[in-house]
Amino acid sequence: MPKTGEKPGAGQYTCKECGKTLTLDDETDKLPPCSNCGGTEFK
């Protein structure tokens, strides 16, 4: 399960807390905290 600060690769990630979807465009992008609720775990 990807967490904030990790580089899980390009793709879409959904916050486990609120369900907001985040898209990373580059393989080297780090996951930021959820912009909606501040959650740090994604699926």
Backbone as a ProteinNet text record, in pm:
[ID]
protein_1_A
[PRIMARY]
MPKTGEKPGAGQYTCKECGKTLTLDDETDKLPPCSNCGGTEFK
[TERTIARY]
84.3	0	89.5	81.3	165.2	132.4	236.8	220.3	288.9	249.3	309	461.4	528.9	674.5	733.9	656	705.8	692	765.9	759.4	701.1	568.3	505.3	495.2	534.1	524.5	404.6	402.4	292.3	162.7	53.1	-77.4	-171.1	-287.4	-386.9	-389.9	-398.3	-399.8	-517.9	-585.1	-703.8	-674.1	-705.9	-685	-772.9	-713.6	-788.8	-885.3	-854.7	-938.4	-1066.4	-1051.5	-1167.9	-1206.8	-1121.4	-1156.1	-1116	-1051.4	-1007.9	-899.2	-908.2	-811.1	-700.7	-577.9	-459.1	-388.8	-342.5	-272.5	-126.3	-36.5	105.8	140.8	204.3	235.3	372.8	461.4	599.2	641.2	727.3	775.7	852.3	908.2	990.3	913.5	783.7	703	680	687.8	656.7	510.1	447.4	309.3	303.2	224.1	205.1	92	74.4	-43.6	-168.9	-279.9	-406.2	-439.8	-471.9	-503.3	-640.8	-723.3	-857	-859.4	-795.3	-805.6	-671.6	-560.6	-430.3	-389.5	-469.5	-439	-304.4	-243.1	-110.2	-102.6	-215.5	-216.2	-309.7	-262.5	-336.9	-349.3	-445.6	-460	-470.4
-117.3	0	124.6	207.7	326.9	428.7	495.9	598.3	727	837.6	967.7	959.7	1020.2	1023.2	913.1	810.1	701.5	737.2	663.9	681.8	553.8	541.5	417.6	403.5	506.8	502.8	579.9	602.4	677	598.6	671.5	607	685.1	625.5	688.8	618.1	696.9	646	707	626.5	670.4	675.7	787.5	805	707	636.4	541.4	611	736	808.4	864	935.3	1005.9	963.5	885.3	838.2	929.9	1042.5	1133.9	1066.5	1084.4	1024.4	1124.1	1073.8	1152.9	1086.6	1165.4	1110.8	1154.9	1056.9	1086	1062.8	1161.5	1154.5	1095.8	1094.9	1055.6	946	857.1	746.9	796.7	917.9	969.1	1060.7	1083.9	1168.5	1099.4	1177.3	1125.7	1152.6	1060.6	1081.3	1190.6	1294.8	1397	1353	1421.6	1393.8	1428.4	1366.1	1394.9	1543.2	1607.9	1751.2	1777.9	1674.5	1690.2	1673.2	1566.2	1537.1	1523.9	1525.2	1510.2	1365.5	1271.5	1129.3	1093.3	986.3	947.9	806.2	735.3	600.6	596.6	531.3	526.9	382.4	359.3	226.5	242
0	0	0	-103.5	-111.8	-2.3	46.5	149.2	104.7	166.7	138.5	146.9	48.8	44.3	-41.3	-72.8	-156.6	-304.1	-387.9	-533	-593.1	-593.4	-638.8	-790.4	-865	-1010.9	-1060.8	-1190.9	-1252.5	-1238.8	-1220.9	-1210	-1120.9	-1095.8	-1010.3	-875.7	-770.3	-634.2	-560.9	-480.2	-408.6	-259.5	-197.5	-54.3	23	118.5	199.9	294.6	332	428	365.2	252.7	196.6	55.5	-11.7	-145.6	-259.8	-229.5	-336.9	-420.1	-551.5	-642.9	-675.6	-675.3	-705.8	-823.6	-920	-1035.2	-1033.5	-1044.5	-1059.8	-1206.3	-1269.3	-1412	-1441.7	-1343.8	-1368	-1270	-1314.5	-1230.1	-1107.6	-1115	-1005	-909.7	-934.9	-846	-712.4	-604.6	-471	-440.4	-367.6	-326.2	-219.8	-243.3	-140.5	-46.7	65.1	146.5	66	97.8	28.3	43.4	-67.9	-64.3	-4	9.1	63.8	216.1	265.4	408.7	480	403.9	465.2	488.1	437.4	453.5	392.2	443.9	397.9	340.8	333.4	276.9	156.1	51	-73.8	-122.1	-210	-271.1	-420.5
[MASK]
+++++++++++++++++++++++++++++++++++++++++++

